[in-house]
Amino acid sequence: MRRALCLLTIIMATMTAMAQRGQDFASRFMQQCKEDSSVKCITVSPKMMEQLMAMEGSDRNDSLMQAIAKLKSMRIVQTESDGEPYYQQAETLLKKNAKRFEYVKNFRTERAEGAFYQRKKTDDKVVELVMVGLSKIDNRFVLVNLTGDIDEEFIELLSQMFGQRNTPE
């Protein structure tokens, strides 16, 4: 009985450690902001994403639809105002985890600015894409965290949607 209890305890500890290691970036960021009621997070399932894309009409982008079908989840973290400190906090956390998240590129428009970061598996597949942005109009912070099978074409498509691309400094 003791052996079984000890084995069960070891298994539970291992599963807890693996679950914490498997967190996406949005979860990590929200842990830092758990006491802050101005930061909101929503999760959108792939099925909901497909339904939203279907409502846009017949001129939808087929390559975007194919990419959405490969996603596992999308989490959106945002604030209604005072976004600059949250943007800096997110960038600091991303840079602190530079072994896990690699900088991809910046984007800048008249309305917003921000950056893309990605996480790759050992086989060089992108499994997580993080976009951090700051609205120049109302100082709103937005973080979009995508997980799934993400290819370079999808990243390029998102970059074009968010604006003019800038190369790393």
Buried (B, 14 or more C-beta within 10 A) or exposed (E): EEEEEEEEEEEEEEEEEEEEEEEBBBBBBBEBBEEEEEBEBEEBEBEEBBEEBEEEEEEEEEEBBEBBEEBBBBBBBBBEEEBEEBBEBBBEBBEEEEEBBEBBBBBBEEEBBBBBBBBBEEEEEBBBBBBBBBBEEEBBBBBBBBBBEBBEEBBEBBBEEBBEBEEEE
